[in-house]
């Protein structure tokens, strides 16, 4: 299953900021937490991989 999203760019006087937002359904399936640290990795083929700092059980239901 895939989720399409748009790459956004904000041009500032001395810099650029690029944004890619996660669809809510994707973030929920990944069990993301607010403030979680992740790392972007670019492969030799140009694939973009999001790598987590901690191990997460994706089958575990979020606690309400």
C-alpha positions as CSV (number, residue, x, y, z in Angstrom):
1,X,0.0,0.0,0.0
2,X,1.3,3.5,-0.8
3,X,0.5,7.0,0.2
4,X,1.3,9.9,-2.1
5,X,2.4,13.2,-0.6
6,X,3.7,16.4,-2.0
7,X,7.2,17.8,-1.5
8,X,7.0,21.4,-0.2
9,X,9.7,24.1,-0.4
10,X,9.9,27.4,1.6
11,X,12.5,29.8,0.2
12,X,13.9,32.1,2.8
13,X,16.4,34.9,2.3
14,X,19.5,32.8,3.2
15,X,18.2,29.3,3.1
16,X,15.6,26.8,1.9
17,X,13.5,24.5,3.9
18,X,12.1,21.3,2.4
19,X,9.1,19.5,3.9
20,X,7.6,16.0,3.4
21,X,4.6,15.3,5.6
22,X,3.6,11.8,6.6
23,X,-0.1,11.0,6.0
24,X,-1.7,10.3,9.4
25,X,-2.6,6.7,8.4
26,X,1.1,6.0,7.6
27,X,2.3,7.5,10.9
28,X,-0.2,5.5,12.9
29,X,0.8,2.2,11.2
30,X,4.4,3.0,12.0
31,X,3.5,3.7,15.7
32,X,5.4,7.0,15.6
33,X,5.6,9.0,18.8
34,X,5.8,12.8,19.1
35,X,9.5,13.9,19.2
36,X,10.8,10.5,18.0
37,X,14.2,10.7,16.3
38,X,14.6,9.3,12.8
39,X,17.4,9.3,10.2
40,X,17.0,9.7,6.4
41,X,19.3,7.4,4.4
42,X,19.8,7.6,0.7
43,X,20.7,4.4,-1.1
44,X,22.9,4.0,-4.2
45,X,19.8,3.5,-6.3
46,X,18.2,6.8,-5.0
47,X,15.7,5.2,-2.6
48,X,15.0,7.2,0.5
49,X,14.9,5.1,3.7
50,X,13.6,6.4,7.0
51,X,15.6,4.7,9.8
52,X,14.5,4.7,13.5
53,X,16.8,5.1,16.4
54,X,14.8,2.6,18.5
55,X,13.2,-0.8,17.8
56,X,9.4,-0.6,17.6
57,X,6.9,-3.5,17.5
58,X,4.6,-2.5,14.7
59,X,2.1,-5.1,15.8
60,X,1.7,-3.6,19.3
61,X,-1.4,-1.5,19.7
62,X,-0.9,2.1,20.9
63,X,-1.9,2.6,24.4
64,X,-4.8,5.0,24.7
